[in-house]
Each structure stands twice: as structure tokens, then as C-alpha cells.
């Protein structure tokens, strides 16, 4: 799903040769799985994406990034940020 979700954006902007950021992405359920998938898919499929802005809000739905029993979204977000892929200098640059 992530590939089809972000592919149009990526294909439009990758020719510009600049690092990219995913803005306002998130999950209302199973945040940890969603973020783990981002951690795995971004370096392989979208190597020019080097930042992720998580939409942490209560608006039309509750997007709040939390750690609760059985839901370790915040912990997974921290883990994702600690991977070498999101370090500086960017891997592959």
C-alpha cells in the first residue's frame, strides 16, 4: 500500500534531484506497523525521501502518536528516526 500511496508524489519530484520529505502522514490504528513499514520501504523504494513529518493531531480522527498497551506508535517513530537512513549525512548522498 505504501508504494502506491507515495509513488505519484515520488515520481513527480525525484527528477529535481533534491532530498524529499513526507509531510502529514500518519495512522489512526496500528501506528507501529505503519511506521515499521515506512522504515523498511523508504530506503529501498523511495531513497530520496529523508524526512517524515507525522501528523500528530486530533482532528477528523485521532492521529495522536502514542504508546499504550499493544500500541507502540511513538516508540516505533523514535526507532525509525534512529536508523542510519535518517541520519546525516544522508545515506546515498
N, C-alpha and C positions, 0 to 999 in steps of 0.2 A: 504494500500500500504506500509506503513512504516514497518509493521510486516514482510511482505515478503521481503522487501528490506534489512533489517538488521538481519533477523533470521539466515541465514547461518553463518555470522560473529559471532553472539552471541553464537550460538550452538557450534561453534568450539572453542571458547575461554573461555566460562563460567566454564568449568571443572577445569581451572587453579586457580580459586578462587581469582583472582585479580580484582580490580576496572578496568573498561574499559572506553575507550574514542572513540567517533565517530570523525574521522578526515576527513576534507574536504567534508563536507556535505553542501548543500545549495539549493536554489531555484531561478530560473530566473524570475518566476512570482509568485504572491501571497505568498510572503515570510512570511507574518504574519500568514496565515493559516497553512503553512508548519511548522513553529516554534511552533504554538499553538498545533498542532497535536503531535509534538515531546514532548512538555511539558506534555501532557496528557498520551501518550503511554509509554514513557520511564520508569516511576516509576512502572507501572503495568506489562508491558510485558518484559522489559529489566532492571530489578532492579540493575544489576551490572554495568550499564553504568552511569558514574557520571561526564562526561565532554563531551562537544560538541564543536568542532572547526568548525566555519562557514567559508566556502570558499568565502572570500570577494575579488573578483577579476574580472577584465575584461580580459577574455581570448577568448576561442571559443564562449562564450556567456557572457552576463553581469550578473555576480553573485553578484554585489555590494550590500551590505546590506544598505538600505536607508529608510528614512521616507519621503514620498511625499504624496500629497493628495490621499487618497484611498489606500495607500500602506505603512503600518506602520511596516515594517520588523525590523528596528533597535529597535523600541520601544518594540516589542514582544520579541526580543532577550534579551534585558535588563530585561524584565519581567520574562522570563524563568530563567535567572541567579539568580533572587531574590527569587525563590521558595525554600522552605526548602529542597527539594530533592537535589538541587545542593549546599547546604550549607555544611560546615564542622563542626563537623564530619558528614560523610555520613549517611543518613537515612538508617537504617537497617544494619549498620556495627558494 
